[in-house]
Amino acid sequence: MAPVVKALSRETGIQSLVCVTGQHRLMLQQVLDLFDIKVDHSLDVMLPNQTLNGLSARLIGLLDPVLEAVNPDRILVHGDTTTAMIAALTAFHRRIPVAHVEAGLRTGDLTQPWPEEMNRRYVDVVSDLLLAPTTGAKTNLAAENLAGRIIVTGNTVIDALRLTIESIVFNRQLQQRLDAHFPYLQPDKKLLLVTGHRRENFGSGFAEICDALATLSHRSDIQIVYPVHLNPNVQGPVQATLSHLPNIHLIEPLDYLLFVRLMQRSHVILTDSGGVQEEAPSLGKPVLVMRNVTERPEAVAAGTVQLVGTDSARIVAAVSQLYDDDASWQQATQRINPYGDGYAAERIVDVLCGRTITEFSVGNFAPQEKERLMANSFQNT
């Protein structure tokens, strides 16, 4: 939401306020600092070992007084978190219009990802303004006959990436400062960047993922960096299985700027994250997704993403092909990102202000713009 917050702050005639719930507070502060965002309402929702139902109850209790005090003309929520769902519910109960940024993503399976698939469906039902990132998301929404107005804006995550890459590319000192965080990286080994945190992979899924990484770590041409999520269901199996192995660097979760820099330096990205599926194509990085289904099928169709599930043998085979077959790697990198051009936030503000926009579509790009995107203009190492 950072690009939307910044774009709204430049718009005369609109007072926009930011409310944060306080989840992952240290990571949040890094993002606030990076984009210079002022928080107007800061909640403290997290408790040790809190259940989703407990979190939901606390969110309602803390968000409702904020909405009562501010009485906004509209709220904007993003994505598919429990926070987004409860914020939409609380606003709906107060008859406050809801705009859903990143509306219309679907897997068709309420268990994958869980609970996000249910969360985003609910937000779409109660929203009067559905800001879809892609034409595919718009098609999903239209098929459900929802009441909200649907507009394709592109995904704001690409806006955030564009702003971040620009700050890195034009600041050599910043590049050096970021790289100093990774002194263990060896130039003669290609980086495999790993992220994993999905709830549906807890248990046997993470055991398989760890087995695959253990096998891959014995390759002489690979180095694996895994910023390990703080959830004990992730930390436990990852630390127990991988902490002693060669070529594997288990590190603490990174702030956004550092993570973007690692994506830039990676050869292949192995992830179960939704956002990474959208960002990596702009950097020219092949992505292997450790899930059986994805709510972002556009990347699979474009060839920038491959679903590999959590089967250990399948993960090893997919990573090995991209390391051993340069033609396969090159093919995956030379694709147009189907998720945006870096200007979704401007479209969203135009929609909120009632101005006419041209909806985002890869088909709307001029030939020279397609050539620029094919050249992966975000990529600069």
C-alpha positions as CSV (number, residue, x, y, z in Angstrom):
1,M,0.0,0.0,0.0
2,A,3.0,2.3,0.3
3,P,2.7,3.6,-3.3
4,V,-1.0,4.3,-2.8
5,V,-0.3,6.2,0.5
6,K,2.3,8.3,-1.3
7,A,0.1,9.0,-4.3
8,L,-2.8,10.0,-2.1
9,S,-0.6,12.4,-0.1
10,R,0.1,14.3,-3.3
11,E,-3.6,14.7,-4.1
12,T,-5.1,18.0,-3.1
13,G,-8.7,17.8,-1.8
14,I,-8.1,14.3,-0.1
15,Q,-7.2,13.7,3.5
16,S,-5.8,10.2,3.8
17,L,-5.0,8.6,7.1
18,V,-2.9,5.4,7.7
19,C,-3.9,2.8,10.2
20,V,-1.5,-0.1,11.0
21,T,-2.3,-3.1,13.2
22,G,1.1,-3.8,14.5
23,Q,1.8,-7.2,13.2
24,H,5.5,-7.9,12.5
25,R,6.2,-4.5,14.1
26,L,10.0,-4.5,13.3
27,M,9.5,-5.4,9.7
28,L,6.7,-2.8,9.5
29,Q,8.8,0.0,10.8
30,Q,11.5,-0.7,8.2
31,V,8.9,-0.3,5.4
32,L,7.5,2.9,7.0
33,D,11.0,4.4,7.2
34,L,11.9,3.3,3.6
35,F,8.8,5.0,2.1
36,D,8.7,7.8,4.7
37,I,5.1,7.1,5.7
38,K,3.5,8.7,8.7
39,V,1.2,6.5,10.8
40,D,-2.0,8.1,12.1
41,H,-3.4,5.2,14.0
42,S,-1.2,2.4,15.4
43,L,-2.8,-0.6,17.0
44,D,-1.2,-3.3,19.1
45,V,-3.0,-6.5,18.1
46,M,-0.5,-9.2,18.6
47,L,-0.4,-11.5,21.6
48,P,1.8,-14.6,22.1
49,N,0.4,-17.8,20.5
50,Q,-2.7,-15.9,19.3
51,T,-5.2,-17.9,17.2
52,L,-6.8,-16.5,14.1
53,N,-10.1,-16.2,16.0
54,G,-8.4,-14.4,18.8
55,L,-6.7,-12.1,16.4
56,S,-10.0,-11.4,14.6
57,A,-11.8,-10.5,17.8
58,R,-9.0,-8.1,18.8
59,L,-9.0,-6.5,15.4
60,I,-12.7,-5.8,15.6
61,G,-12.4,-4.4,19.1
62,L,-9.5,-2.1,18.1
63,L,-10.5,-1.1,14.6
64,D,-14.1,-0.2,15.4
65,P,-13.3,2.8,17.6
66,V,-10.9,4.1,15.0
67,L,-13.7,4.0,12.3
68,E,-16.1,5.6,14.8
69,A,-13.7,8.5,15.5
70,V,-12.6,9.1,11.9
71,N,-15.9,8.4,10.2
72,P,-14.1,8.1,6.8
73,D,-15.8,8.5,3.4
74,R,-14.1,5.3,2.4
75,I,-11.5,2.8,3.6
76,L,-8.9,1.0,1.4
77,V,-7.7,-2.4,2.3
78,H,-5.1,-4.5,0.5
79,G,-4.9,-8.2,-0.3
80,D,-6.0,-11.2,1.7
81,T,-4.8,-11.0,5.3
82,T,-7.0,-11.4,8.3
83,T,-6.5,-7.7,8.9
84,A,-7.9,-6.8,5.5
85,M,-10.9,-9.1,6.0
86,I,-11.7,-7.8,9.5
87,A,-11.2,-4.2,8.4
88,A,-13.7,-4.7,5.6
89,L,-16.2,-6.4,7.9
90,T,-15.9,-3.6,10.5
91,A,-16.4,-0.9,7.8
92,F,-19.3,-2.8,6.3
93,H,-21.1,-2.9,9.6
94,R,-20.8,0.8,9.8
95,R,-21.9,1.3,6.1
96,I,-18.5,2.7,5.1
97,P,-17.6,2.0,1.5
98,V,-14.7,-0.3,1.0
99,A,-12.2,-0.3,-1.9
100,H,-10.2,-3.5,-2.3
101,V,-6.7,-3.1,-3.7
102,E,-5.6,-6.4,-5.3
103,A,-9.2,-7.7,-5.8
104,G,-10.2,-10.8,-7.7
105,L,-7.3,-13.2,-7.0
106,R,-8.6,-16.8,-6.8
107,T,-7.4,-20.4,-6.6
108,G,-10.9,-21.9,-6.4
109,D,-9.8,-23.9,-3.3
110,L,-10.7,-22.5,0.2
111,T,-7.9,-24.6,1.7
112,Q,-5.1,-23.2,-0.5
113,P,-3.9,-20.7,0.5
114,W,-5.5,-20.9,3.9
115,P,-7.1,-18.7,5.3
116,E,-6.2,-16.1,2.6
117,E,-8.6,-17.5,-0.1
118,M,-11.6,-17.0,2.2
119,N,-10.3,-13.6,3.4
120,R,-10.1,-12.1,-0.1
121,R,-13.4,-13.5,-1.2
122,Y,-15.1,-11.9,1.7
123,V,-13.4,-8.5,1.1
124,D,-14.6,-8.6,-2.5
125,V,-18.2,-9.4,-1.5
126,V,-18.5,-6.3,0.7
127,S,-16.4,-3.9,-1.5
128,D,-18.1,-1.3,-3.7
129,L,-14.8,-0.6,-5.6
130,L,-12.8,-3.6,-6.8
131,L,-9.3,-2.6,-7.9
132,A,-8.1,-5.7,-9.8
133,P,-4.4,-6.1,-10.6
134,T,-5.0,-8.0,-13.9
135,T,-7.6,-8.7,-16.5
136,G,-7.8,-12.3,-15.2
137,A,-8.7,-11.0,-11.8
138,K,-11.4,-8.9,-13.3
139,T,-12.8,-11.9,-15.1
140,N,-12.9,-13.8,-11.8
141,L,-14.9,-10.9,-10.2
142,A,-17.3,-10.6,-13.1
143,A,-18.1,-14.3,-13.0
144,E,-19.1,-13.9,-9.3
145,N,-21.7,-11.2,-10.1
146,L,-20.5,-9.0,-7.3
147,A,-22.0,-5.5,-6.7
148,G,-18.7,-3.6,-6.8
149,R,-17.4,-1.6,-9.7
150,I,-14.3,-3.4,-11.2
151,I,-11.3,-1.6,-12.6
152,V,-8.0,-3.1,-13.7
153,T,-5.1,-1.0,-12.2
154,G,-2.1,-3.3,-12.2
155,N,-0.6,-4.4,-8.9
156,T,0.8,-1.8,-6.5
157,V,3.6,-4.2,-5.5
158,I,5.2,-3.4,-8.9
159,D,5.0,0.3,-8.1
160,A,6.8,-0.3,-4.7
161,L,9.4,-2.4,-6.5
162,R,10.0,0.3,-9.1
163,L,10.5,3.0,-6.5
164,T,12.9,0.7,-4.5
165,I,14.9,-0.3,-7.5
166,E,15.3,3.3,-8.6
167,S,16.7,4.1,-5.1
168,I,19.2,1.3,-5.4
169,V,20.3,1.8,-9.0
170,F,21.1,5.5,-8.7
171,N,22.9,5.2,-5.3
172,R,26.1,3.3,-5.5
173,Q,26.8,3.9,-1.8
174,L,23.5,2.3,-1.0
175,Q,24.3,-0.7,-3.1
176,Q,27.6,-1.2,-1.2
177,R,25.9,-0.7,2.1
178,L,23.2,-3.4,1.3
179,D,25.8,-5.8,-0.1
180,A,27.8,-5.5,3.1
181,H,25.0,-7.4,4.8
182,F,25.9,-10.5,2.7
183,P,29.7,-10.9,3.0
184,Y,29.3,-14.7,2.8
185,L,28.1,-14.6,-0.8
186,Q,30.6,-16.1,-3.2
187,P,30.8,-14.7,-6.8
188,D,31.6,-18.1,-8.3
189,K,28.3,-19.6,-7.0
190,K,24.9,-18.8,-8.3
191,L,22.4,-17.7,-5.6
192,L,19.2,-19.7,-4.9
193,L,17.0,-17.4,-2.8
194,V,14.4,-19.2,-0.7
195,T,11.3,-18.0,1.1
196,G,8.7,-20.1,2.8
197,H,6.0,-19.5,5.3
198,R,2.6,-20.7,4.1
199,R,0.4,-22.3,6.7
200,E,-0.8,-25.0,4.3
201,N,2.9,-26.2,4.1
202,F,3.3,-26.6,7.9
203,G,4.3,-30.1,8.8
204,S,5.0,-32.6,6.0
205,G,5.3,-29.8,3.4
206,F,8.2,-28.1,5.2
207,A,9.8,-31.4,5.8
208,E,9.9,-32.0,2.1
209,I,11.1,-28.5,1.3
210,C,14.0,-29.0,3.8
211,D,14.9,-32.3,2.2
212,A,15.1,-30.7,-1.2
213,L,17.3,-27.9,0.1
214,A,19.5,-30.3,1.8
215,T,20.0,-32.2,-1.4
216,L,20.6,-29.0,-3.4
217,S,23.2,-27.8,-0.9
218,H,25.7,-30.4,-2.0
219,R,26.0,-28.9,-5.5
220,S,29.3,-27.1,-5.9
221,D,27.8,-24.3,-8.1
222,I,25.0,-23.2,-5.7
223,Q,24.6,-21.1,-2.6
224,I,21.3,-21.0,-0.8
225,V,20.1,-18.0,1.2
226,Y,16.9,-18.5,3.2
227,P,15.5,-15.6,5.3
228,V,13.6,-17.8,7.8
229,H,10.1,-16.7,8.9
230,L,9.7,-16.2,12.6
231,N,6.8,-18.6,13.0
232,P,7.9,-21.6,15.1
233,N,6.3,-24.0,12.6
234,V,8.8,-22.7,10.1
235,Q,11.8,-22.1,12.4
236,G,11.7,-25.6,13.9
237,P,12.1,-27.9,10.9
238,V,14.3,-25.5,9.0
239,Q,16.8,-25.0,11.7
240,A,16.8,-28.7,12.7
241,T,17.4,-29.9,9.2
242,L,19.4,-27.2,7.4
243,S,21.5,-25.3,10.0
244,H,24.6,-27.5,9.7
245,L,24.7,-28.0,6.0
246,P,27.2,-26.5,3.5
247,N,26.2,-23.7,1.1
248,I,23.1,-22.9,3.1
249,H,22.8,-19.5,4.9
250,L,19.8,-19.3,7.3
251,I,19.3,-15.7,8.1
252,E,16.7,-13.6,10.0
253,P,13.8,-12.0,8.0
254,L,15.0,-9.1,5.9
255,D,13.7,-5.6,5.5
256,Y,12.2,-4.8,2.1
257,L,15.2,-3.0,0.7
258,L,17.6,-5.8,1.6
259,F,15.3,-8.4,0.2
260,V,14.9,-6.6,-3.1
261,R,18.7,-6.4,-3.3
262,L,18.9,-10.2,-2.7
263,M,16.3,-10.8,-5.4
264,Q,18.5,-8.7,-7.8
265,R,21.5,-10.9,-7.0
266,S,19.7,-14.2,-7.2
267,H,19.9,-16.7,-10.1
268,V,16.6,-18.5,-9.2
269,I,14.0,-17.8,-6.6
270,L,12.2,-20.7,-4.7
271,T,9.2,-19.5,-2.8
272,D,5.6,-20.0,-1.6
273,S,5.0,-16.2,-1.4
274,G,2.4,-14.5,-3.6
275,G,4.2,-11.1,-3.8
276,V,7.5,-12.6,-5.0
277,Q,5.7,-14.2,-7.9
278,E,4.7,-10.7,-9.0
279,E,8.0,-8.9,-8.3
280,A,10.6,-11.3,-9.6
281,P,9.5,-11.2,-13.3
282,S,10.4,-7.4,-13.3
283,L,13.9,-8.4,-12.2
284,G,14.3,-11.1,-14.8
285,K,14.3,-13.9,-12.2
286,P,12.8,-17.3,-12.7
287,V,10.5,-18.3,-9.9
288,L,9.6,-21.8,-8.7
289,V,6.5,-21.8,-6.5
290,M,6.3,-24.4,-3.7
291,R,2.5,-24.6,-3.9
292,N,0.1,-26.9,-5.7
293,V,-2.2,-24.0,-6.9
294,T,-1.7,-20.3,-7.2
295,E,-4.1,-17.3,-7.2
296,R,-1.7,-15.7,-9.7
297,P,-2.0,-17.9,-12.8
298,E,-1.0,-15.1,-15.1
299,A,2.7,-15.6,-14.2
300,V,2.4,-19.4,-14.9
301,A,0.8,-18.6,-18.3
302,A,3.5,-16.0,-19.1
303,G,6.2,-18.5,-18.3
304,T,7.8,-16.5,-15.5
305,V,6.6,-18.9,-12.7
306,Q,6.5,-22.7,-12.5
307,L,4.5,-24.5,-9.8
308,V,6.6,-27.3,-8.2
309,G,4.5,-28.1,-5.1
310,T,6.3,-29.4,-2.0
311,D,7.5,-32.7,-3.3
312,S,11.3,-32.9,-2.6
313,A,12.2,-34.7,-5.8
314,R,10.2,-32.3,-7.9
315,I,11.8,-29.3,-6.3
316,V,15.3,-30.6,-6.8
317,A,14.6,-31.5,-10.5
318,A,13.1,-28.0,-11.3
319,V,16.0,-26.1,-9.6
320,S,18.5,-28.3,-11.3
321,Q,17.1,-27.8,-14.7
322,L,17.4,-24.0,-14.3
323,Y,21.0,-24.4,-13.1
324,D,22.1,-26.9,-15.7
325,D,20.2,-25.8,-18.8
326,D,21.0,-22.2,-19.7
327,A,18.4,-22.1,-22.4
328,S,15.6,-22.9,-19.9
329,W,16.9,-20.2,-17.6
330,Q,17.1,-17.6,-20.4
331,Q,13.6,-18.5,-21.6
332,A,12.1,-17.9,-18.1
333,T,13.9,-14.5,-17.8
334,Q,12.8,-12.9,-21.1
335,R,9.1,-12.4,-20.3
336,I,6.8,-9.5,-19.8
337,N,5.6,-9.1,-16.3
338,P,1.8,-9.5,-16.4
339,Y,1.2,-7.8,-13.1
340,G,1.9,-4.2,-13.8
341,D,4.0,-1.3,-15.2
342,G,4.7,0.5,-12.0
343,Y,1.9,3.0,-12.1
344,A,-1.0,1.2,-10.4
345,A,-1.2,3.7,-7.5
346,E,-1.7,6.6,-9.9
347,R,-4.6,4.8,-11.5
348,I,-6.1,4.0,-8.2
349,V,-6.0,7.7,-7.1
350,D,-7.5,8.7,-10.4
351,V,-10.4,6.3,-9.9
352,L,-10.9,7.6,-6.3
353,C,-11.1,11.1,-7.7
354,G,-13.5,10.2,-10.4
355,R,-11.1,10.8,-13.3
356,T,-11.1,8.6,-16.4
357,I,-8.3,6.1,-16.7
358,T,-7.0,3.6,-19.2
359,E,-7.1,0.2,-17.5
360,F,-3.9,-1.7,-17.2
361,S,-3.4,-4.5,-19.7
362,V,-0.2,-6.0,-21.2
363,G,-2.0,-5.7,-24.6
364,N,-2.1,-1.9,-24.1
365,F,1.6,-1.6,-24.2
366,A,3.1,0.0,-27.2
367,P,5.7,-2.1,-29.1
368,Q,8.6,0.0,-27.7
369,E,7.2,-0.4,-24.2
370,K,7.0,-4.2,-24.6
371,E,10.6,-4.2,-25.8
372,R,11.6,-2.2,-22.7
373,L,9.8,-4.6,-20.4
374,M,11.3,-7.6,-22.2
375,A,14.7,-6.1,-21.4
376,N,13.8,-6.3,-17.7
377,S,14.5,-2.6,-17.1
378,F,14.1,-3.1,-13.3
379,Q,17.1,-5.3,-13.3
380,N,20.4,-3.6,-12.5
381,T,23.0,-5.4,-10.4
